Amino acid sequence: MPVAAVAAVAACAAVGLGIWAASLSGKLERRNNALAQQQRVAAILAEPDARQTPIPGGRGTLVVTPMGEGALVLNRLGPAPSGRTYEAWVARGAAPEPAGTFDGGSGIVLVQLEKLVPAGATVMVTVERDGGTPAPTRQPFVTVKTSA
């Protein structure tokens, strides 16, 4: 009977270690994705030919590369309310298209847009339900139009 008890404890420990390793793997993957996104935003911001458009009200800046890759630099944007997320949108003569969700934070928030930003487009940010929505459900609190 003692051998069976030791085997049971060992099996439980193995299962526990497996769960722990899987959770670490998921955290590592999320951290790597976040790092890759930060590096991409840094590349957009460092692009010498990028256009910088101030967001009205001193809320930040929209930066767009000649290829249309965009990033938002948002000032004093706190965390999204509970059960909500911030969602970016890109519109050019048609309905706004989702360009990514983000949590916000404190201080300066950097956001890589998931849609290209053509000349003359408008970039907006709204507060939406967690996970985002296919179309804005609220008025944007950030609206910035790129030059044509």
C-alpha positions as CSV (number, residue, x, y, z in Angstrom):
1,M,0.0,0.0,0.0
2,P,2.8,2.5,0.7
3,V,4.1,2.1,-2.9
4,A,0.6,2.9,-4.3
5,A,0.5,6.0,-2.1
6,V,3.9,7.2,-3.3
7,A,2.8,6.5,-6.9
8,A,-0.4,8.5,-6.4
9,V,1.6,11.5,-5.0
10,A,4.1,11.3,-7.8
11,A,1.2,11.2,-10.4
12,C,-0.4,14.2,-8.7
13,A,2.9,16.1,-8.7
14,A,3.5,15.3,-12.4
15,V,0.0,16.6,-13.3
16,G,0.6,19.7,-11.2
17,L,4.0,20.3,-12.9
18,G,2.4,19.8,-16.3
19,I,-0.3,22.4,-15.6
20,W,2.3,24.8,-14.2
21,A,4.5,24.4,-17.3
22,A,1.5,24.9,-19.6
23,S,0.6,28.1,-17.8
24,L,4.2,29.4,-18.1
25,S,4.2,28.5,-21.8
26,G,1.0,30.6,-22.3
27,K,2.5,33.5,-20.3
28,L,5.7,33.3,-22.3
29,E,3.8,33.3,-25.6
30,R,1.8,36.4,-24.5
31,R,4.9,38.1,-23.4
32,N,6.6,37.4,-26.7
33,N,3.6,38.7,-28.7
34,A,3.6,41.9,-26.6
35,L,7.3,42.3,-27.2
36,A,6.9,41.8,-30.9
37,Q,4.2,44.4,-31.0
38,Q,6.3,46.9,-29.0
39,Q,9.2,46.4,-31.4
40,R,6.8,47.0,-34.4
41,V,5.5,50.2,-32.8
42,A,9.0,51.4,-32.1
43,A,9.9,50.8,-35.8
44,I,6.9,52.8,-36.9
45,L,7.8,55.7,-34.5
46,A,11.4,55.6,-35.7
47,E,10.6,55.6,-39.4
48,P,12.2,58.8,-40.7
49,D,9.5,59.4,-43.4
50,A,6.5,58.8,-41.1
51,R,3.8,61.4,-41.0
52,Q,3.0,62.6,-37.5
53,T,-0.5,64.1,-37.0
54,P,-1.4,65.6,-33.6
55,I,-4.6,64.4,-32.0
56,P,-6.8,67.3,-31.1
57,G,-6.9,68.3,-27.5
58,G,-3.4,67.2,-26.8
59,R,-4.5,63.6,-26.5
60,G,-1.5,62.3,-28.4
61,T,-0.2,61.7,-31.9
62,L,-1.0,59.5,-34.9
63,V,2.1,58.2,-36.7
64,V,1.8,56.7,-40.2
65,T,4.6,55.3,-42.3
66,P,4.7,55.8,-46.1
67,M,3.5,52.2,-46.4
68,G,0.4,53.1,-44.3
69,E,1.4,51.3,-41.1
70,G,0.1,53.3,-38.2
71,A,0.6,53.7,-34.4
72,L,-1.2,55.8,-31.9
73,V,0.7,57.5,-29.0
74,L,-2.0,58.4,-26.5
75,N,-1.4,60.7,-23.5
76,R,-3.0,60.2,-20.1
77,L,-5.2,57.3,-21.1
78,G,-6.2,55.3,-18.1
79,P,-7.2,51.6,-18.1
80,A,-10.4,50.7,-19.9
81,P,-13.5,50.4,-17.6
82,S,-14.3,47.0,-16.2
83,G,-15.9,44.8,-18.9
84,R,-14.8,47.2,-21.6
85,T,-11.9,47.7,-24.0
86,Y,-10.6,50.5,-26.1
87,E,-11.0,49.9,-29.9
88,A,-9.3,51.7,-32.7
89,W,-10.9,52.3,-36.1
90,V,-9.8,53.3,-39.5
91,A,-12.3,54.9,-42.0
92,R,-11.8,56.3,-45.5
93,G,-15.1,57.3,-47.1
94,A,-16.9,54.2,-45.8
95,A,-17.8,52.6,-42.5
96,P,-15.0,52.4,-40.0
97,E,-13.1,49.2,-39.9
98,P,-11.8,47.7,-36.6
99,A,-8.1,48.3,-36.2
100,G,-7.4,46.6,-32.9
101,T,-8.4,46.6,-29.3
102,F,-6.2,47.6,-26.3
103,D,-6.4,47.9,-22.5
104,G,-5.0,51.4,-22.0
105,G,-2.9,51.9,-18.9
106,S,-1.3,54.9,-17.2
107,G,0.8,57.6,-18.7
108,I,1.6,57.1,-22.4
109,V,0.0,54.2,-24.3
110,L,1.4,53.0,-27.6
111,V,-0.9,51.2,-30.0
112,Q,-0.1,49.5,-33.3
113,L,-3.0,49.8,-35.7
114,E,-4.0,46.5,-37.3
115,K,-5.3,48.1,-40.4
116,L,-3.3,50.2,-42.9
117,V,-4.0,53.9,-42.7
118,P,-4.3,55.4,-46.2
119,A,-3.8,59.1,-46.9
120,G,-7.0,61.1,-46.1
121,A,-8.3,58.4,-43.6
122,T,-9.7,59.1,-40.2
123,V,-8.5,57.1,-37.2
124,M,-10.8,56.9,-34.2
125,V,-10.9,55.3,-30.7
126,T,-14.0,54.2,-28.9
127,V,-14.8,52.3,-25.7
128,E,-16.4,49.0,-26.5
129,R,-17.4,45.8,-24.8
130,D,-14.6,43.3,-24.0
131,G,-13.4,41.6,-27.2
132,G,-14.4,44.5,-29.4
133,T,-17.2,45.0,-31.9
134,P,-17.5,44.8,-35.7
135,A,-18.7,48.5,-35.8
136,P,-18.5,51.3,-33.3
137,T,-21.3,51.4,-30.8
138,R,-20.3,54.6,-29.1
139,Q,-19.0,58.1,-30.1
140,P,-15.2,58.2,-30.5
141,F,-13.3,60.1,-27.9
142,V,-10.3,60.3,-30.2
143,T,-10.7,61.4,-33.9
144,V,-7.8,62.3,-36.1
145,K,-7.8,62.8,-39.9
146,T,-4.6,62.2,-41.9
147,S,-3.6,64.5,-44.6
148,A,-4.6,63.6,-48.2
